[in-house]
Amino acid sequence: MSIKSDVRKITTNTLQQMKQNGEKISMLTAYDFSLARIVDSAGIEVILVGDSASNVIAGHETTLPITLDQMIYHGASVVRGTSRALIVVDLPFGSYQGNSREALNSAIRIMKETGAHAVKLEGGAEIIDSVERIISAGIPVMGHLGLTPQSIYKFGTYTVRAKEEAEAEKLIADAKLLESAGCFSVVLEKIPSQLAEKVTNEISIPTIGIGAGPNVDGQVLVLHDLLGITHEFNPRFLRRYLNLHDEIMGAISKYVVDVKSLDFPNENESYN
């Protein structure tokens, strides 16, 4: 897809300037060409090719099963559909934890094979060696703290994180550690609003919240949740802007009726 010369591309520097200017950052997930093109055209600054594809695209219970090859497939599809947004691809579970060399190789594959602009990793001090090694190769890294879905079996629950003082202090320390390592931004997921505000004020890089209240530098949601394609998932932080589940169901049901009643195709929809 050709990039128009008059399109101003969003960069990591753009996001930094937005934080400094007090301008909120909008971020959504996308996993395929068609929806990515719509999201990009609507003015979103950051598109996350999330490992949430494991849930909303592949139907897995958690994000853990999705592979690096599958993330590369989704990432490349999204990149082909965009011309403006900054594209961030999640490093999937098992591709960076505990082995910084493997982490770098995974990040390099994503950058080379998708054309994306950055990668995202979950965790703080536990994965800082991987973060530093990836950044040392010139690859931008977005951090992710709070509820980290790849660690769901360690947590045992999707409830709000960092409500206790010790965990809150560790989260603040991890955010500062990620900043000092060179991350350009950090996602804060499902943590108390006051804690998210404190982190946002204490680090110089943009914070992107999901279930972290309004006092962060930007917000992210899963596209399929926002559009109401998924309907079983109802966390407090989710605002559904459409109810496409019911609309799509209605359209397909009407199509079935029209086919069986010979109403479709009609004369205008047929060739002579």
N, C-alpha and C positions, 0 to 999 in steps of 0.2 A: 504494500500500500504506500503510495507516494506521500511524502510529507510536504504540506504547503509551506512555502517560504515565509508566510506572514504569521504562522503559528508559533507562539512563544512557548517553548517547552519548559516544563517545571523541572527544576533541579534541586539537589540537596541544599544548595545555597539559597534558592527561592524560599524553601521552608524556613531556613534560619532567619531570613529577612522578614518573613511573615510573623514569626515569634517576636522579633524585635519591634515590629510595628503594631503588635497586638491584633493581627488579623488571623482569624481562626482558619484551621486547615481541615479540609474535608477529604475523607478517605473511605473507599469502599472496596470490597472484594470483587473479583471477576475471575472467570476460569475458562472462557471461550471467546472466540473472535467476535461473534455477533453482539453479545451483551457488553463486551469490553468497548466496542465501538460506540454503543449508546452511552455508556458511563463516561467515556472520555469526552464525547461531544456535549454532555450535560454540564461539563465544567469542573468535574472532580479533580483535585490536585494530585492525589496519590491513589493508585490502584494496587491493592494487595492481591497477589496470586497466592491465596492462603491454603495451608494444608487442610483447612476446613472443606476443601474439595473432597476429602476422604469421607466426610459426612454427607454434604448436600449433593454431591455428584455421584459418588460411588456407593453410598448407602451404608458405610461402616458406622459402628457405634462410637468410635473414637477417631482421633486424627492419626493414631499410630500406624495403621497399615499402609498408608500411601507411600510410594517409593520415590526415589530421586528421579528416575526416568519418567514417572507419571507427572511429577512437578515440572519437569522440563517441558513435557508435552503441553501442559496447561499454560505454562509461562510463554512459550513460543506462540501459542494461539492468541493469547492476550496482546502480546507485543504487536502482532500483525494487525490488530484491530485498533491501535491507538496512534495518536500523533502528538499529543500534548502532555498527558499525565506522566508522573514519575512512576515507574513500574518496580515494585518490590516483590520478590519471590521468597516464600518460606523455605528454609532448609528443613527437610522432613526429619522425623525422629530416626535416630540411628546414623545420620549422615554427618554429625559433627560432635556429638557428646563423647568426651573422654579421649579424643584423638585429634589434635589440632592439624596434623598433616592431612588426615582424611577430610576434615572440615574445609581446609583450603581447596583440596581437589574437588569437593562437592560444589563449593562456591564458584570455582573456575568453570566447571561444567555448566552451571546455571548461566553464568554471564556469557560464555561463548556460544552456547547452544540455544539460548532463548532471545538474546538481545536485550534483556532486562537491565535495569540501572542499579539495583541493589539487592541484598539478601537480608532476611530477618532470622534471628536466632532467639530462642527462649532461654532465659536464665541469666544469672549474674556471675558471682565469683566462681561458680562451678564450671562455667564454660568460657571464662575470660581468656584463657590461652588460645582457644579457637577464634574468638573475636579479634584478638590482637594479630593473630597470624593472617587472618583474612584481610584485615585492614592494611596490614603491612604490604600486601600485594596490590594495593590500590583499589580494593573492592569496598564500596560503601556498605555499612552494616547498620540496620535498625535493630535495637534491642527490644525485649519483651519481658515485662515483669508483672508480678501479681499472680493471678490465676494463669498458669501456663499449661494449656491442655495436653501437651505431650507428657506431662508429669501427673496425669490424672490418677494413675494407679498408686502413686506415692501419696497424693492428697486424699484419695478415696471419696472425694466429693467435689461438686462444682460450686460450693458456697463461696461467699465473699472471703477474700484473703486479707491478711495483714491487719486484722482487727486487734490482735494482741500486740503489746508494745514491742516485744522482742522481734517479731516478724516484721513489724512496721519499720523498726530501726534498720533491720537487714535490708529491706527494700530500698530505703533511702541510701544506704551505703552502696548497694548494688547499682543504683541509678547513677551515683557519682562515679563509681568504678567504670561503668560503661561509657560515661561521658569522657573520662580521662583516657580511656583506651582509644577514643576517636569515633565512637558511634555518632551518627548524624541525627538520630531521633530515638525515642523509646516509646513503645506501647505499654500502657498501664491498664491491665484488665481486671475488672471486678474487685476493686479495692475501695475503701471508704473515701468519700468525696474530699474530706479535709486533708487526708493523707496525700491524695493526688494533687491537691492544690499546693501542699507543702513541697512536694517533689518538684512540681513545675516551677516554683519560685526559687528553688535551691540549685537547679541546674540550668545551664545556658542553652542546651539543645531542646528542640520541640518535644513535647509530650503529646501522645495521641491516646485518648481514652476510649474504652469500651466498658461501660458500667463503672465509670470512675468520676461521674459528676461533670458539671459544666466548667469547672475552673482549671481546665487543661488547655493545651494549645490547639488541639484538634480532636475530631471524633472519627471513629471507624465502626461500621456495621458490616455484617455479612449480607451481600446483595439479596440472596434468596429469602432472607428473613425480612429485610426491609420491604421487599415486593410482595410478601405474603405468599410466596410459592411454598415455603415450609409453613406448617401450621401447628405442629405438635410442640414446638419450642417456644416457650413464653416467659423468658426472663424479664425481670422488672425493667431493665435498661432498654429493652427493645421497643421501638416505635415502628409499627407497620404503616407504610405510606400507601400501600395497595393491598387488595385481597385477591391476588392473581390465582390462588389455588381454586377458589370458587368460580372465578371468571373463566379460567381455562377448562375446568371441569364442565361448565355449562356449554361452552363452545364445542367441545368434543362430543358431548351428549347430543347436542343439536345436529352435529355432523352425522352421527350414527343414525339418528332418526331420518334425516334427509336422504341418506344413502339407501336405507331399507324401504323408504316410501317412494323411491325413484324421483324425488324432488331434486336431487343432485346427481349428476349435472343436468342443468336445464338446456334449452336450445341455444341460449346465448353463451353457454359454457362448453359447447360442443363445436366441432369443426365440420364443415360441409365437404 
